[in-house]
Amino acid sequence: MSGTTRPAVLPLDERLETAAQLVIRARISFDVWWFLKGVPTEPYILPIMNQFSEFFRFDREAHFFTFTVTMAALFETRNDTINLGRLMKDLEQTKGANPDQLSAAMENLDAAVAIAAKVTTLRRKLFAHRSGHFSFPSVFQEADVAPDELRSLSDQTLAIVNHLRSSLGLAERYFHPNAVGHLQEMFVALGASFPDEDEVTPDGQTPLSKMFRR
């Protein structure tokens, strides 16, 4: 019986583009989740969400799930997935890759590891695998992470990917802010009204353990 031939690794530029798109899509999920769940906007949209409760019942959790699983995957250490460590390793062995950009990427990666570990805890015990030993609230307490940290992690991760892309002379990629704008327009069309931006005080320091209580 002949062994299975392992597929060839995708080209670096293709994997770097995929990594960028994963971060961008994860950030969209985070922004949508924060708009639906966050303290600044929830009071203004909750009546409409209650009106369409069967639609919104799991929508917020689905966006948070997507963000968590996608971001944690980028910080894996496997050799057969698209993750930052593997991309870094391959670029370090690539002739012509700019060492200054790789150094900047590594600096950002080192700074992101602590928060990434918290996200990995959520992924490993709640979302990709549901632990049979820990309750939902206890895992959030263990992770001890706040929304501002998650937003910061996505910023750092895109910075890492852009440094890696720049090491090969590839164009930088950017977040897309339109999703939240369109979401707000949808709620306005359904009857919601929002205060001026300077009247809203964001609270991204609230621990997730206090936001997820089931």
C-alpha atoms as one frame of an Amber mdcrd trajectory, in Angstrom:
protein
   0.000   0.000   0.000   1.585   3.232  -1.166   1.852   6.211   1.161  -0.160
   9.368   0.656   1.716  12.177  -1.040   1.572  15.394   0.955   0.416  18.392
  -1.127   2.993  21.050  -1.879   2.995  24.125   0.360   1.262  27.116  -1.187
   3.495  29.958  -2.424   4.512  32.469   0.245   2.757  35.423  -1.376  -0.493
  33.445  -1.493  -0.212  32.440   2.167   0.595  36.027   3.168  -2.489  37.262
   1.333  -4.620  34.636   3.055  -3.202  35.645   6.448  -4.059  39.278   5.769
  -7.606  38.429   4.741  -8.079  36.274   7.830  -7.107  39.176  10.104  -9.307
  41.618   8.207 -12.332  39.320   8.361 -11.712  38.574  12.028 -11.675  42.307
  12.749 -14.981  42.759  10.933 -16.464  40.066  13.171 -15.030  41.783  16.236
 -16.382  45.198  15.193 -19.843  43.781  14.519 -19.828  41.883  17.822 -18.721
  44.984  19.740 -21.425  47.084  18.071 -24.067  44.521  19.063 -22.706  43.721
  22.526 -20.667  46.708  23.591 -21.743  49.163  26.249 -21.694  52.247  23.939
 -24.340  51.003  21.490 -26.320  48.177  23.096 -28.877  50.402  24.919 -29.871
  52.013  21.614 -30.329  48.791  19.662 -31.580  46.383  22.331 -35.314  47.070
  21.727 -34.903  46.210  18.044 -32.791  43.157  18.841 -35.546  41.997  21.196
 -38.113  42.595  18.464 -36.153  40.284  16.151 -34.866  38.035  18.922 -34.740
  34.807  16.895 -32.368  36.456  14.420 -30.115  38.113  16.986 -30.248  35.338
  19.591 -26.966  33.795  18.486 -25.694  36.419  16.071 -23.441  38.146  18.592
 -21.957  34.878  19.770 -21.359  33.763  16.175 -19.277  36.862  15.439 -17.288
  36.430  18.634 -16.754  32.760  17.797 -15.463  33.683  14.348 -13.073  36.275
  15.743 -11.720  33.950  18.429 -11.178  30.896  16.254  -9.642  32.871  13.389
  -7.248  34.881  15.540  -6.145  31.873  17.593  -5.402  29.933  14.419  -2.974
  32.630  13.267  -0.948  32.086  16.454  -0.741  28.312  16.116   2.664  26.667
  15.924   1.785  23.922  13.455   3.721  23.443  10.240   0.728  22.567   8.072
  -1.405  25.682   8.577  -1.145  29.360   7.712   0.108  30.923  10.915   2.454
  33.741  11.818   5.217  31.563  13.217   5.420  29.386  10.115   5.333  32.408
   7.818   8.118  34.050   9.812  10.237  30.905   9.672   9.796  30.530   5.920
  10.589  34.196   5.266  13.748  34.004   7.347  14.899  31.310   4.925  13.813
  33.259   1.838  16.559  34.942  -0.137  15.930  38.655  -0.581  13.459  39.062
   2.295  14.070  42.402   4.009  15.621  41.689   7.449  14.461  45.015   8.921
  10.840  44.190   8.131  11.249  40.700   9.577  12.761  42.183  12.735   9.811
  44.571  13.081   7.403  41.675  12.569   9.122  39.664  15.288   8.991  42.607
  17.682   5.229  42.931  17.149   4.794  39.174  17.440   6.558  39.100  20.797
   4.296  41.910  22.024   1.140  40.091  20.884   1.857  36.681  22.381   0.389
  37.364  25.835  -3.026  38.453  24.540  -2.991  35.758  21.875  -2.580  33.168
  24.626  -5.801  34.429  26.234  -7.658  34.078  22.937  -6.222  30.594  22.504
  -7.638  29.657  25.908 -11.119  30.685  24.750 -10.717  28.794  21.492  -9.339
  25.640  23.103 -11.822  25.379  25.974 -15.008  26.959  24.610 -15.245  27.259
  20.862 -13.119  24.862  18.816 -13.468  22.383  21.712 -16.012  22.650  24.516
 -14.263  21.530  27.684 -16.086  19.041  29.859 -14.195  20.234  32.919 -14.758
  24.006  32.959 -17.920  26.111  32.900 -18.485  28.872  30.345 -17.954  31.709
  32.883 -14.899  30.081  34.455 -13.064  29.972  31.127 -13.676  33.670  30.575
 -12.405  34.331  34.073  -9.299  32.272  33.336  -8.648  34.102  30.065  -9.085
  37.449  31.863  -9.307  39.460  28.645 -11.143  42.696  27.788 -12.481  43.953
  24.434  -9.779  46.607  24.120  -7.156  43.860  24.304  -8.875  41.927  21.527
  -9.032  45.002  19.320  -5.379  45.688  20.049  -4.501  42.098  19.148  -6.111
  42.464  15.731  -4.189  45.724  15.187  -0.913  44.058  16.137  -1.624  41.019
  14.013  -2.293  43.029  10.875   0.881  45.012  11.581   2.809  41.735  11.764
   1.341  40.497   8.497   2.066  43.803   6.785   5.700  43.700   7.926   5.955
  40.174   6.549   4.370  41.277   3.281   6.650  44.312   3.080   9.685  42.059
   3.499   8.876  40.723   0.026   7.811  44.079  -1.390   4.106  43.226  -1.270
   1.494  45.917  -0.659   0.091  46.459   2.809  -3.490  45.521   3.612  -5.987
  47.552   5.663  -9.090  47.015   7.760 -12.514  47.700   6.235 -14.626  49.975
   8.481 -17.778  49.899   6.360 -19.366  46.872   8.040 -20.248  48.760  11.225
 -21.499  51.760   9.267 -23.813  49.545   7.269 -24.954  47.802  10.443 -25.826
  51.123  12.054 -27.724  52.172   8.924 -29.711  48.946   9.151 -30.708  49.656
  12.751 -31.667  53.234  11.860 -33.870  51.874   9.080 -35.512  49.622  11.682
 -36.214  52.596  13.947 -33.141  52.995  16.165 -31.645  56.380  16.964 -28.108
  57.007  18.158 -26.585  59.911  20.093 -23.776  62.021  18.722 -20.409  60.303
  18.918 -19.115  62.728  21.544 -21.991  61.733  23.836 -20.990  58.061  23.836
 -18.342  56.803  26.242 -16.814  53.523  25.030 -16.017  50.991  27.725 -13.619
  48.490  26.276 -12.111  47.654  29.662 -15.010  45.544  30.917 -13.778  41.941
  31.358 -15.484  39.477  29.060 -16.338  37.386  32.112 -18.870  40.102  32.971
 -20.245  40.250  29.428 -20.796  36.513  28.993 -22.730  35.167  31.962 -24.208
  31.869  30.908
